[in-house]
Amino acid sequence: MTQPGYALDASGAPLLGELLVRDFGVAPAAIDRALAKQREDGGGLLGQILVTLKLIDEDQLAAALGLQAEMPALRDLPKADDIPADVFEAVPINFAKQHRVLPIGRDAETGRVQVAICDPFALDVLDDIAVLLGGAVDPVVASPTKIVEHINKAYGRLRQGAELDPDHKKDEGEDEFGQGEELVDILDLNDEAPIIRWVNSLMFQAVKERASDIHIEPGEKDVVVRFRIDGALREAKRAPRKFLASILARVKIMSGLNIAEKRLPQDGRIRRKIAGKDVDMRVATVPTATGERITTRLLDRSSVLLGLADIGMAEDTLEAIRGIIRRPYGILLVTGPTGSGKTTTLYACLSEINAPDVNILTVEDPVEYQLEGISQTQVNPKIDLTFASGLRSFLRHDPDVIMVGEIRDRETAEIAITASLTGHFVFSTVHTNDAAGGITRLTDMNIEPFLIASSVCGLMAQRLVRRPCYECAKPVRPSEALLRELGLEPAQVYAGAVRLPPVKGQRNLPVGHILEPAGCPACGGIGYRGRTGVYEMLVVNDTVRQLAMQKADAGAIRDAAIAAGMVSLRAEGARKVLQGLTTAEEVLLATADAS
């Protein structure tokens, strides 16, 4: 029975716009705006137009549609991991995704299945799913985004369990599976060979566990697969040794490599949708004594690139780097070992200054993420497109800002310095242990000291440290020896004299305590989940310029920078320990070569 006072559509249901105005507080002007857009576009669903224009959200639309169709609406669906597999496994995932529908539970008494759907008037879909499930269903209305997220997670559990049958015999031509594949979600594939199913399962598991790398390593008896998660390697699964050739062939086919070449290293790329995410994978093979091994780097292209304010910089560091990157010319060098987050920092800097009136060009190896409005070039040594040649050609394209992935040699360094001295701002990286070492590294490349002093305006050293898992981390009172190793005065810490600004979303620690990892199911028993950056920002001042001119060593430059207010890597890490953002163990390990 519909409520009185509502205008009705042809089916006798109250009009959606009327419901939104009267029951959900939507302004009539918003409905009028959406109707005008509907007329302008020549049709479309009013509710979807309202969501697209951000006049309502998906949960509001689901609630209104539920009221309109006289169906219950759910703002929060049950956890995907709590949905029994027998409830949804009879429904093909491609059907579920196409129609935005998912069985989410079964009534223990009646046996009726509760089904989440985003369109309550899609009666034919409800009829089809009732046939698939072999019984009556009870529909509830929910947001399409939440339904799709739960589909990926729920069906992903089925994929994650894919294992190889030890008795499986490889078919003739099995290595040819997958040629010419389109970019489709691997979870949508239903009828693959066991090898394909196993590799797809492996990739899904890696994405689900936030792995940055997949290592497939042949042993004498097994094929061992390890994931690098938050910078640490851990074993993920094993397969019988006899499947090594099939696994290698499958990955090579996916990445466009020569399956017959087993003596030489090869590099390739894979691009796939995995659980709704567009993932780019860089694949590298290398022959070993026990057979070829494969290492795959995963880059989630659907992830949102972080800004400078989101990568863990302290306020003073953030203020300093923002002042540097907005200069009209100069060089900013980011230093640190491989895997320390240098590229992420450079991308964050570029995003900060990216604007329609700024011409930004980059030359990278490889291009990890595509930045809107920025021209990015991938180096290709095979055709002599190197950092140096790419940088030299950029100068003819009227750039304002140039990013060079890495300064590896004197030629690249000289061109970068020339560019900075002719009115361009240059971002790049070098491999040194600390910020001061960046200056001495350029000196070691035989760059004239006066050129270094006049072009380099800032150097940032950084490390990545793991965050403690906040589900299980325990506050502990650190020993005096540990605090002194961190460069802290124990008496001041215990008394609460060292006060730091609160961190948004972070729980308060008892005075004089730090966090210690424990281990729980949420973090896989590791005690850590996620990473944050530790930064050392050296702003080049007159004193540092004089030392550079004199070819002073890194220690002297470092001491001068600290005297001018620079916070060292170890000291910045200690601040993060006191804030509960990381642990003492992580900081001491990450800064051992820079203390």
ZAMARTOR-686252 format. One record per residue: x, y, z of N, C-alpha, C, O in turn. Coordinates in pm, whole numbers, plus 50000, padded with zeros to 5 digits. Layout:
N
XYZXYZXYZXYZ ...
% end
This chain:
595
500854988150000500005000050000500895012450000501695014550091 500745020549899501525032849893500925043449984499725043350012 501775052550028501335062850118500535073250043500865076349928 499455079050104498655089050037499415102050017500335105150092 499025109449918499615122549896500755122649797501285133349766 501155110949745502245110249649501695109549508500695102849483 502365116549415502055114349275502525100449235503555095849282 501765093749147502055079949111502505079148966502075086948881 503405069448938503785067148800502815057448735501805053748796 503115053148611502195044648535501945031348603500875025348586 502945026448683502775013548750502075014648883501815004548949 501755026848924501095028749052502035031449167501585033049280 503345031949141504325034849244504515049949258504395057049159 504795054849377505025069249393506245073749313507205066149300 506225085749260507335090949183508565092749271508465097049386 509725089349214510965089649290511275103749340511685105549455 511085113749254511375127349294510535131849412511025138649502 509255127949413508375131149524508885125049654508905131649758 509295112449647509805105549766511045112449821511165114449941 511985116049732513225122149775512995135649842513665138949940 512045143349790511745156349848511055154949983511435161550079 510035146449990509195145650108509805137550222509595140650339 510575127150188511065118150292512575118850316513055113950418 513315124950225514765124850236515375138750235516595140150232 514535149050236515025162650249515755168150128516485178050141 515575161950010516205167049889515465179449843514225179649840 516185189649807515575202249764514865200549630515395193949541 513675206349615512985205649485513825210849371513735205849259 514665220949398515535226249292516495215649240516845215649122 516935206649330517835195849288517125186249192517705181649094 515845183249223515065174549135514865181348999514985174948895 514555194149002514365201648878515645201548794515595199948672 516785203248860518055203148788518305189648722518755189048608 518015178748794518215165348739517255162648624517635156348524 516005167248636515035165448528515465173148403515295168248291 516025185048423516525192848309517675185448241517755185148118 518565179548320519675171648265519135159448190519655155748085 518095153248245517475141648181516925145348044517115137947947 516245156948035515705161547906516825165047809516745162247690 517875171347863519005175247780519695163147718520105163547602 519825152347796520505140247748519595130947670520045121047613 518325134147668517385125747595516965113147668516565103447605 517055113147800516645101547879517605098547991518455106848025 517485086748047518305082648160517455081748286516405088048296 517935074048381517235072248507517465084248597518595088748615 516385089448653516465101348737517395099148856518215107648888 517265087648921518085084949038519565085049006520365090649080 519955078748894521355078248855521875092048819523025095348847 521025100348757521415113948724521665121948851522635129548859 520815120248951520995127149079522305123049146522995131349204 522655110149137523905105449194525095111049117526065115549178 525015110948984526095116048901526365130748928527515135048931 525295138448948525425152748979525775155249124525915166749166 525925144349203526245145149345525215152849425525545159549523 523955151849383522865157949457522335148749566521775153449665 522525135649548522255125649650523355115249641524095114949543 523475106549744524445095749734523735082549705522505081949704 524505072149681523925059249642523085053149753522085046449724 523465055249879522665049749989521295056549996520295049850023 521245069549973519955076549970519085071349856517885069249873 519695069349740518945064249627518405050249655517255047249623 519235041649716518775028049748517595028449845516635020949829 517675037049947516585038150043515305043049977514215038150006 515435052849887514265058149818513655047749723512435046449716 514505040349651514005029949562513315018949641512305013449597 513875015549757513235005649842511855010049887510905002249885 511735022749927510435028149968509475028349850508285025349865 509995031849733509155032349614508635018449576507475017049537 509485008349588509104994749549508554986649665508204974949649 508474993149785507994986349905508854974049937508344963249965 510184976149931511174966149966512084971750074512304983850078 512624963250161513604968150258514884972750187515224967550080 515574982350245516844987250193517914985750299517654987950418 519134981950256520254980150347521344990150317521834990850204 521734998050416522875006950401524184999150410525135002050337 524224989250500525424981150518525104966550492524234960750557 525804960550397525654946450368526474938250467527414943550527 526124925450487526964916850571528394916250516528594917750395 529374914150602530754912750555530834901850450530264891050466 531574904750342531674895150232532224881750279531804871250231 533164882250374533764869750424532774861550506532984849550527 531684867850551530694860850632529564854850549528724847650603 529524857750419528474852250333528844837850297529884835750234 528044827950334528384813950302528474811850151527654816950075 529484804350108529694802049965528514795049901528204797649784 527844786149975526724778749916525534787749882524634783649809 525544799949937524454809149909524594815249770523584817449703 525824818049725526004825249599526714817349489526704821649373 527344805949520528184799249421527394793849302527994791049198 526064792349314525254787949200525004799249100524534796748989 525314811649138525114823149051526434826648985527384830049057 526574826148851527834829748785528224844148816527374852948822 529504846448836529964859748872529674869948763529374881448793 529764865948635529474875548529528014879848531527704891348500 527084870448568525674874048584525504883748702524784893748691 526164880748813526054889148932526554903248904525924912948945 527694904448835528254917648806527414925348705527204937348719 526944918448603526164925048500524904931248556524524942348517 524234924148647522954928748699523064934948838522044938948896 524274935848892524474941749025523544934849127522714941249191 523714921749140522874913949228523734903449298524634897749237 523454901049428524264891549504523444885249617522894892449700 523344871849620522734865249737523614867649860524834865649853 523024871749971523814875550088523494867550214524184868950314 522464859150210522134851350329520934842350305520194843850208 520764832950397519644823550386518924822750520519564821550624 517594823350517516794822150638516824807550684516464798550609 517264805350807517424791750857516114784250867516084772050851 515014791350892513714784750907513024782150775512554771050750 512964792250689512224791050564513074786250447512544781050348 514394787950457515274784350348515314794550235516014792450136 514584805650249514574815950147515884823750150516434826650256 516384827250031517654834250018517404849150006516584853649926 518124856850087518064871350079519014876049969520184872149968 518534884249877519294888449761519384903649758518354910549760 520614908949753520814923449739520774927149592521424920649509 520004937549558519844942049420519784957249419519254963249513 520304963549314520294978149310519064983649239518694995149260 518414975349155517214979349083516044970549126515914959449076 515194975249218514104966649268513024963749165512194954849186 513024971049054512014968948951512484959548840511764957348743 513694953948854514214944148758513664930348794514404921648839 512364928548772511704916148814512214904148737512274893048792 512604906148610513124894948532514434889848592514704877748589 515274898948645516514894748710516224886648835516854876448860 515254891348915514874883949034514324870149000514574860449072 513574869248890513064856248846514214846948806514234835148841 515194852648732516334844548688517144839448806517534827748808 517384848048904518214843849016517454833849103518084825349166 516134834749108515344824749180515484811049114515574800949183 515514810848980515724798348908517104792748936517254780748960 518134801448933519504796948959519644791249100520364781449121 518954797349196519064792949335518094781649368518204775349473 517134779249278516194768149299515174770549408514754761149475 514764782849426513774785949529513464800749535514104808749466 512484804549618512054818349630513154826749695513964821749773 513154839549662514154848749716513464860749780512334864049746 514144866949873513674879149939514604890549901515714891349953 514184899549810515074910149765515194921549866514234924949935 516384927449873516634939749948517404949149856518184944649771 517194962049872517834971849785519104976849852519124979549972 520174978049772521464982749825522194990649717521824990249600 523224997749759524035005749666524744996849566525284986449605 524765000349436525454991949337526944990749363527534980149341 527575001549412529015001049441529314990749549530254982849535 528514990649656528724981149765528464966849718529154957549760 527464965149632527174951749581528354946449501528774934949521 528914954649411530044950349330531264947349417531964937449394 531524955749518532634953149609532474939749678533444932249691 531254936649722531004923849789531094912149691531524901249729 530694914249566530834903849464532304900249447532654888449448 533164910349432534594907849413535184900449532535964890949515 534834904649653535404898349771534864884149792535624874949823 533544882449774532934869349798533414859049698533844848249736 533344862449568533774852949467535284851249468535814840849428 535984861749515537424860549528537854849349620538904843349601 537034846449722537354835349813537374822149739538194813349768 536474820649642536454808349564537694807249477538274796449463 538114818649417539294818849333540564816449414541474809549370 540604822449534541804821649614542154807449652543314804149674 541164799149658541404785349696541794776349581541934764249600 541974781949461542314773749346543684767349364544674774249388 543744754349354544994747049368545174737849249544224734449179 546414733749229546724724749120546544710349165546944706649275 545954702249078545774688149104547104681049079547604681348966 547694674649180548984668149159548954657549051549984654448991 547754651849024547634641448923547284646948786547144639348690 547144660248777546794666248650547904664448549549064667048580 547564660048430548524658648322548314669848222547184672448181 549364676248184549274687648094548814683147957549344673647901 547814690047904547324687247771548284692747667549044702047693 548224686647548549004691747438548554705847406547354708347392 549454714847393549094728447358548554736847472548064747847449 548644731747598548154739547711548884752747724548324762447775 550134753147680550914765547690550344776647604550704788247623 549474773247509548954783547419547714790347471547194799447405 547214786247588546064792947644546384807547671547484810847715 545434816147644545574830047683546104839247576546184851347600 546474834147458546964842947355545864852147308544724847847287 546204864747291545244874247241544144877747340543064882047298 544374876047471543354878947570543054893847577543974901947566 541794897547597541404911247618541524914447766541674905547849 541454927447797541564931847935540234929448006539374938348010 540074917548060538864914148133539244910148274540374906048299 538304911448364538544908148504538764893148517537944885248471 539874889248579540164875048591539124867648674538994855548662 538384874948759537344868348837536144864748752535314856648793 536034870848631534914867948543535144855548458534234850948389 536344849948463536664838348382536274825648456536654823748572 535524816848388534944805348457535464791848408535484782248485 535884791048285536144777948227537604776448184537854771448074 538534780348264539934779748226540544766148263539984758348339 541724763748204542524752248241543064753948382543144765148431 543434742848448543914743948586545084753548604545134760848702 546034753648511547184762648522546744777148519547204785248599 545844780448427545344794148417544614797848544544774808948596 543794788548595543034791148716543984793648834543734802348918 545074785948840546024787448950546764800848942546924807649043 547214804648823547904817548807546974829148837547374838748903 545724828448789544754838848819544514840048970544424850949025 544424828349035544244828249179545414834949250545244842349347 546614832149200547824837949258547804853149247548124860149343 547434858249130547404872649109546334879249196546554889949252 545174872749206544114878249291544554878749437544334888649506 545174867949483545644867449621546654878549648546634884749754 547554880949552548564891449568547924905149581548314913149666 546934908049497546244920849503545474922149634545484932749697 544804911549674544014911849797544884914449919544464921450011 546104908849921546994910350035547904922450024548814924150106 547684930949923548424943449903549904940949874550764948649918 550204930349803551594927249771552114936849664551374940749574 553374940749676554014948949574554764940549472554994944949360 555164928349511555924919549423555494905049444555114901049554 555554897249336555344882849341556634876149296557134879049187 557184867249378558384859749344558014845149322557554838549415 558194839949201557984825849170559354819449157560084822149061 559704810949254561074805949267561084790749258560444784049340 561804785149160561874770549149562804764549251563934769149267 562354754349321563194746749411563424732849356562994729849245 564104724449432564374710949385563124702449381562994693749295 562194704849475560974696649482559704704749458558704699349411 559734717549491558534725849483558824738649409559974742649390 557734745149366557784758849319557274767549434556114766349474 558114776149487557754784449601557344798349553558044804549472 556214803149601555744816549569555794825049695555254821249799 556474836649684556554845949797556024859549754556214863849640 555354866249846554864879749825555704889549906556104886450019 555964901249850556544912149928555404921349969554774927849886 555144921750098554054929750154554634939450256555294935450351 554374952250234554914962650322556434961550336556984963950444 557104957850227558564957250225559174944350275560384942750267 558364935050326558884922450380558364910650297557204910350258 559254900950272558864888950197558234878750289558684876750402 557174872050239556584860950313556064850650213555584854050105 556174838050252555714827250164554204827550151553484829050250 553714825950027552284826449999551704812749966550654809150019 552374805049880551874791849843552984784049775554044789449743 552734771249754553654762349685552904754249580551694752649587 553644749449482553094740649379554104729749351555304732149366 553674717749309554624707149273555584711649163555204719149074 556814707049171557864710849077557474707848932557904715048841 556684697548909556354693448773555504703848698555364703248576 554924713248773554114723548709554914735948674554344745548620 556224736148702557024748048679556954752748534556734764548508 557144743548439557154747448297555834753548255555814763248180 554714747848303553394753048266553154766748328552594775548263 553584768648453553424781648519554234792248445553744803148417 555504788848414556364798248342555754801948207555724813648169 555284791848135554714794248003553484803248012553314812347930 552634800748111551434808848127551774823548153551204832448091 552694825948246553074839748278553764846348158553534858148131 554604838948086555274844447968554284848247859554424858747797 553284839947837552264842947736551494855447774551234864047690 551134856547902550404868247949551214881047933550654891747908 552554880047947553414891847942554074893947808554914902947793 553724885847708554254887547574555694883647557556384888947469 556194874247639557574869847630557704857447543556714850847511 558924854347506559224842547424559254830247515560144828947598 558274821247498558204809647586559324799647557559634791247642 559924800347439560984790947404562344795247459563244786947472 562494808147491563764813147541563854810947691563114816947769 564794802247732564964799047873566374801947923566664800248042 567264806347832568664808447870568974822947904569934825647976 568164832447854568434846647873567354853147957566204848747953 567684863548033566664871048106565724878048007566134881947898 564464879648046563474886647965562654896048053562494893648173 562144906747992561284916248060559994917847981560024918547858 558884918648051557594920447985556614927248077556944930848190 555394929048029554344935748106553034928248090552744922447985 552244928448196550894922948194549954933848242550254940948338 548824935348178547804944448225546484936948235546004931548135 545924936548353544704928948379543804936548475544254945148551 542544933348469541624937448574541544926248676541314914748640 541734929648802541694919748908540774925049017541084935049083 539654918349036538664922649136538264937249115538144944949210 538054940848988537624954348957538724964748948538454976148913 539974960948980541094970448978541924968448851542204957148811 542304979448790543184979048673544614978148723545164987848777 545234966448706546554963848762547554961748650547334953848558 548674968948658549784967548564550884959748634551244962848747 551424949548565552464941048624553704941048536553614938548416 554844943848595556124942948525556744929448558556954926148674 557034921848455557504908048470558964907248427559344912448323 559774900648509561184898448476561524883748502561204878548609 562164877148405562604863348422564124862948424564784871548366 564664852848491566114851048495566394836148515565754829748599 567324830348439567664816248458568484814248584569364822348615 568214803548658568974799948776569374785248767568994778348672 570124780648864570604766748862569454756748871569574745548822 568324760748933567194751748949566074754448850565014748148857 566294763748757565284767048659565004782048656565544789548737 564164786248563563834800448553562994804948672562094797948718 563304816848720562464823048821561844835748763562404842048673 560684839348817559954851048770559664860348887559214856048993 559944873048866559594883248964558644893048897558914898048788 557524895848962556494904548907556234916049001555914913849118 556364928348952556034940349028554604944448995554244945648878 553774946649098552374950149080552164965049101552624970749200 551474971349007551134985549018549634986948999549114984148891 548954991249103547504992949098547195006549036547295016749103 546825006648907546565019148837545245025548877545015037348848 544365017948943543095023748986543225030949120542305037849163 544385029349187544565035849315544755050849297545265055449194 544345058249396544465072749392545885076749433546365072849540 546525084549348547865089149382547805098549503546925107049513 548755096749593548765104549715549375118249691550255119949608 548885128249766549475141449763550545142749869550725133649950 551265153949868552335155949965551835154950108552545150050196 550605159650132550065159650268549665145650314549335143750431 549695135650223549185122350255550265111750269549945100250299 551545115250250552585105050248553405104550377554435097950383 552935111650481553545110150613554575120550650555335118450745 554625131950580555585142350614555125150350735553935153050752 556085153950820555805163050929555525177050873555925180150761 554855185250951554445198450904555635206950862555565213850761 556735206650940557895214950904558535210150773558965218250691 558585196950754559115191450629558225195050512558705198850406 556935193750532555955196850427556055211450385556015214650266 556185220250482556305234550452557575237450373557575245550280 558675230750411559955232950344559925228350198560375235550110 559385216350173559405211350036558425218949948558695220849829 557315223450004556385231549925557025244749884556775249749775 557835250349971558535262649937559545260549825559755269549743 560175248849821561185245949720560565243249584561005248849483 559535234749578559005230449448558255241449375557945239849256 557955252249440557275263349373558255274049323557845284649277 559565271149333560555280249277560545279249125560215268649070 560915290049056560865289648909561965281148847561805276248735 563075279248917564155271048863564955265048978564865269549092 565745254948944566535248049045566395233049031565745228148938 567005225749124566945211149124566565206349263567105210949364 565615196949268565295189749391565665175149370565175168649278 566535170049455566965156249448566335148349563566375152649678 565765136949531565225127849631566155115749636566425109449534 566655112649755567655102049770567105090749857566175092549935 567715079149840567315067649919567545054849841567745055249720 567515043449909567725030649841566525026849755565485033349761 566685016449676565585011249595564425007049685564635000549788 563215010749645562025006849722561735015649841560965011749929 562345027649846562115036649959561005046849933560765055550016 560335045949818559225054949791559585067749720558815077349723 560745068249655561195080549590560235084649477559895096349465 559815075049396558915078149285557585083549335557035092949277 557065077749443555805082749500555945097249544555045105349522 557085100549605557325114349648557385123849529556815134649532 558085119749423558175128049303556805130249240556475141449201 556005119649231554655120949176553815130449262553035138349210 553975129449394553225138249484553625152849462552785161749465 554925155149440555395168749411554805173949280554345185249273 554835165549177554295169649048552805172549057552315182248997 552065164249131550635166449147550365179549219549365186249192 551255183249312551095195549389551175207949299550435217549320 552065207749199552285219549116551615218548980551665228048901 550985207048951550355205148820549195214848801548305215748886 549215222148692548185231948662548165234248510549145231248442 547075239548457546985241648313548065250848257548435249648140 548575259948340549585269348291551015264748318551955272548302 551195252148358552525246648385552775234848290551995225348289 553835235548212554195224948118555175215548186556325219148210 554725203348216555525193548289555825181748198554915176048138 557105178148187557545166648109558345157348199559085162048286 558205144348180558955134748259559575124148169559015120748065 560725119148208561335107448145561625097548257562355100648352 561055085548247561035076048358561405061948311561355058848192 561775053748405562095039748377561635031048495562395029048589 560405025848490559365028048388558405039148431558565044948538 557405041948346556305050748383555365042548471554625034048421 555375045048601554615036748694553145040648701552285031948708 552865053548700551485058348704551325069748604552215078148589 550195069948536549925080448440549275092248510548245090848577 549875103948494549415116048559548685124848459549215128048353 547465128648492546655136848405547315150448379547725157248473 547395154148251547945167248216549445168048211549995178848194 550155156548227551615156148228552085146748118551565135648105 553055151148038553615142847930554725134147987555735139148036 554535120947980555475111548039556095102647932555385097447846 557405100947938558155093147840558875081647908559475083448014 558805070047847559465058047898560825056447829560895056947706 561885054447907563195052347845563185039147770562485029747807 563985038447664564085026447583565505025547529565785030747421 566405018947603567805018247560567995011847423568975014747355 567065003247381567184996347252567195006247136567805003447033 566525017647152566505027747047567255040347091567055051147037 568125038547192568955049347244568145060747305568555072347301 566985057447361566215067247437566555065447584565945057447654 567545073047629568015072147766567545084447844566895093347790 567895084647974567575096448054568225108847993567595119447983 569465107547952570195119047898569595123847767569365135847750 569345114647673568805118647544567385123947556567025133547489 566585117747644565225122647666565235136547726564465145147686 566105138747824566205151747889566675162447790566165173647790 567635158947707568135168447607567025172547510566915184347476 566215163047465565135166147372564035174447437563385182547371 563825172447569562775179847640563005194947634562065202747631 564275198847632564595213147636564085220447512563995232747512 563745213047407563205219147285561675219847286561065224047187 561055215647399559595215347407559045225347508557935223547559 559805235847536559355246847621558785242147754557665245947790 559535233847830558995229147958559175239648068560065248048062 558315239048168558505246448292559145237648398559995242048475 558695225048401559175215448500559535202548428558825197948339 560675196748469561145184048411561405174348525562005178048626 560965161948509561315151448604562145140848533561735135448430 563305137948587564185127448536564175116148639564495118448755 563825104348597563665093248690564855091148781564685088648900 566075092048725567275089948805568475096348736568605095548613 569335102548813570615107448762571645096548789572065094548903 572065089648683572965078248696574385081248651575325074348691 574545091548568575865094048510576105108948494575205117148513 577335112348457577725126348444576925133448335576525144948354 576675126848223575965133148113574575137748155574185149148129 573825128848223572485132348269572535143748371571715152848367 573515143048461573665153448564573945167048501573375177148543 574825167348401575185180048337573985186148265573785198348271 573195177948197572035183148126570985188248225570355198548201 570805181048336569845185248438570255198648497569405207448517 571535200348525572025212948581571875224248480571465235348515 572205221448354572015231448249570565235948239570275247748224 569655226248247568225229348241567805238248357567035247648339 568315235248477567935243148594568475257248586567825266748630 569675258848529570285272148519569695280548406569965292448399 568895274348319568275281648208566785283648230566035285648134 566365283248357564995287048388563995275748401562795278148386 564465263348429563555252148447563745246348587564825247148645 562665240348640562805233248766562895218248735562095212948659 563875211748795564155197648766563985189248893564525192448998 563225178548881563115168448986563885156048942563845152248825 564585149749036565255137249002565595129649130565315134349241 566215117949114566625109649227568075105349210568595104549098 568725102749322570045096549325570055086249437569265087149532 570945076549426571045066149527572125069649627573305066849603 571745075649739572665078349849571965075249980570735073749984 572755074150088572185070350217571445081650287570495079350361 571895094050263571245105450328571215117250233571735116550122 570585128250278570415139850191571755146150155571995149550040 572645147750254573945153950228574745145950126575525151750050 574565132950124575295124450030574945127349885575715123749795 573795133749860573425137149723574385147149661574685146449542 574875156549743575825166449692577155159849660577735162249554 577645151449751578925144749725578815134849609579805132249541 577625129349587577435120249473577615127749341578225122449248 577105139949332577305147949212578775151549196579285151949084 579445154349306580875157449302581655145449248582575147049169 581275133449293581935121249247581725118949097582515111849034 580665124849039580435123948894581245134348817581085135848696 582125141348889582995151648829582205163848781582575170248683 581115166848850580385179248823581095190548897581465189049013 581285201848829581975213148891581235217749016580015219449012 581945219849128581295223649253580445236349241579385237149302 580905246349162580125258649152578785256149082577815263049111 578725246448991577465243048926576505236349025575305239249024 577025227649108576195221249211575635231849306574435231849336 576495240749352576095250849449575055260349393574185265149467 575115263149265574205272949206572915266849155571975274249125 572825253749143571635247449085570785239749185569555240649182 571425232049274570675223649369570125232349481570885239249549 568795232049500568195240149606567615231749720567265237249825 567525218649702567025210349810567295195749784567315191249669 567495188149892567675173749883566835167149992566815171650106 566145156649955565315149550052565705134750055565625127949953 566115130050170566355115850191565115109650254564425116150333 564835097250221563645091050277563805075950290564615069650222 562995070350379562875056150399561395052850419560595061650453 561035040550397559695035750429559785026650551560625017650556 558925028950647558855020550767557435015150780556465021650739 557335003450837556024997250852555245003150969555805006351074 553945004450948553055008651055552664996551140552494985651087 552534998351269552024987251350550564984551319549824993651282 550154972151334548744968751318548004973751440548254969151551 547084983051420546404989151533545344980251595544754983751697 545114968651534544214958851594544874951351709544194946951802 546194950051703546864941651802548074948051870548574942551969 548574959451820549764965651878549544968952026548454973052066 550594967152106550484969252251551374980752296552534981552255 550854989852379551705000452436552684994552537552284986852624 553944997952526554974993152619555835004952662555935015052592 556455003552778557385013652827558775009852776559314999552817 559375017952689560665014252630561795015452730561715023052827 562845007952705564025008652792564795021552765564645027752660 565615025352861566435037452844567425035652730567695044952653 567985023552719568955020952612568325022652475568945028152384 567095017852459566405019052331566135033652297566315037852183 565695041352396565415055452372566685063052334566665071552245 567795059852401569045066752367569505062952226570065071352155 569265050452186569615046352050568815054051947569295056651837 567595057651983566755065851895567125080651901566585088651824 568035084151991568425098052005567525106052096567505118352088 566785099352184565855105852275566395105452418567145096452454 566005115252497566385115852637565335108352720564185112852726 565685096952783564695088852854563885096552956562655095152960 564525104653039563805111853144562715120653086561615121453142 562995127252975562005135952912560835127852855559685132052866 561125116352794560075108052737559175102652847557945103352837 559795097152953559005091453063558135101953132557035098953179 558615114253136557865124853203556825131253114556025139453159 556825127552986555875133352893556265147152846555435154752796 557565150552863558025163852822558135165152670558075176152617 558285153852601558365154052455556945153252401556345142552397 556415164552360555045165052311555025167552160555735176252109 554215159852091554105160951948552655163251908551745159351981 552435169651795551055172051753550315158851731550915149251684 549015158251766548255145751748548115142251601548085150951515 548015129451574547845124351440546385120451421545825112951501 545775125551314544365122851288544115107851276544785100951200 543135103051351542755088951346543615079751429543365067751434 544655085251496545575077151574545165077451722544865088051777 545175065851785544825065251926545945071152011547115070451976 545545077052122546515083052213547255072252291546645062552337 548565074052307549375064652382549535069752525549565081852547 549645060552623549965064952759551305072252762552195069252682 551445081752852552675089552863553865080252884553835071252968 554925082652805556145074752821556075060952759556905052452790 555095058352671554945045252608555075046352455554835056952397 555455035252394555485033952249554765020952212554445012952300 554515018852083553805006952039554794995852004555874998251950 554374983652036555154971652005554264962151925553124959751965 554754956551813553914947551732553594934651807554404929851887 552414929151780551994916651844551694905951739552394895851733 550674907951659550264898151559548844893451583548494889451694 548034893851478546644889651486546174885751346546924887651250 544974880351331544474876551198544414888251101544604886450981 544144900451151544004912051062545294915150988545244919950875 546454912551050547744915350988548474902650947549654903150913 547774891350949548414878850912549444873951010550344866250974 549324878551136550274874251239551604881451235552504877851310 551754891451149553024898451133553194909451238554294911851286 552114916051272552184927151366552244940751300552204951051368 552354940851167552424953451092551384953350980551014942850929 550924965350944549994966550832550114980650774549754990450839 550614981450651550814994250586552175000250617552884995550706 552535010850542553815017650563553625032750560552635037850508 554585039550616554625054050612556055058450584556985050450599 556235070850545557555075650511558235082850627557585088750713 559565082150626560405089950716561285098650628561935093550537 561325111750654561935121150561562985129850630562865133350747 564015133250553565075142250596565205153050489565685150250378 564795165350519564755176150421565905185750441565975192750543 566825186150345567965195150350567715206750253567705204850131 567505218350307567355230450226568725236750209569395239850308 569155238650086570485243850058570535258750092569855266850029 571355262250193571535276350232572965280650197573715273050135 573325292650236574645297950201575765289350258576785287250191 575605284450379576635276250441576855263250362577985259350335 575755256850326575855244450249576475247150112577255239050063 576135258350049576725261749920578235263349932578975258549847 578685270050038580115271750059580805258350076581895256150021 580195249350151580775236050171580825228150041581785220950014 579775229649958579765223049828580885228349740581545220749669 581085241649744582165247649665583535242449709584445241149628 583665239549837584925234649893585085219549882586075214049929 584125212749820584115198049808584195191249945584895181349963 583455196850042583415191150175582755177450172581965174350082 583095169250273582495156050276581045156750326580585167150374 580345145650313578925145250347578695148150495577685154250531 579605143750580579455145950724579425160650759578595164950839 580335168550700580375182850727579115189850676578575198550744 578645185950559577415191750504576235188150592575365196450617 576195175750638575115171150724575085179050856574015183350900 576245180850917576315188151044575835202651026575135207951112 576215208850915575795222550889574295223450869573655232950914 573725213550802572285213450778571515211550909570495218050930 571995202650996571345200451125571415213051210570455216451279 572565219851205572705232351279571725242951230571325251751306 571345241951103570405251551045568945247351065568035254451022 568725235751130567365231651161566875219051095565725215151114 567725212351016567305199950952567085189051056567875187451149 565995181451039565705169851125566215157451054565765154550943 567125150051115567715138351052566695127051038565635127251100 567045117250956566175105550939565905098651071564755095251102 566945096451150566795089551278565885097751372565005092151438 566115111051378565305119551465563845119951419562935119651502 563625120651287562245120651235561575107251264560395106751298 562335096251250561785083151283561415082151429560395076251464 562265087951517561965087751661560665095151691559895090951776 560425106251620559165113551637557965104751601556945104851670 558105097351496557015088651453556795077151552555675072451570 557875072451615557735062151717556925067351835556025060551885 557245079551879556525085451992555055088251957554205088452045 554775090551829553395092751786552615079851765551405080151742 553305068551772552635055751749552445052351603551665043451569 553175059351514553035056951370553935045751320553715040751210 554925041751398555785030551365556405025451494556035029751603 557345016051481557985010351599559465013751601560045017251498 560075012651718561505015551732562335006051645563315010151583 561934993351641562644983451562562704987551415563764986451352 561584992351360561524996551220562445008451193563155008651093 562415018251281563225030251260564705027151268565475031751184 565115019351366566525015951381567025008051260568155010051215 566204999151208566594991251092566675000050967567624998850890 565675008750947565605016750826566685027450820567115031350712 567125032250936568085043450939569475039050982570305047451017 569735026050981571035021051027572185026550944573275028650996 571945028850815573015033750727573045048850716573865054350642 572155055750790572095070250779572225077150914572085089350922 572495069551019572585075351154573935081851178574175087251286 
% end
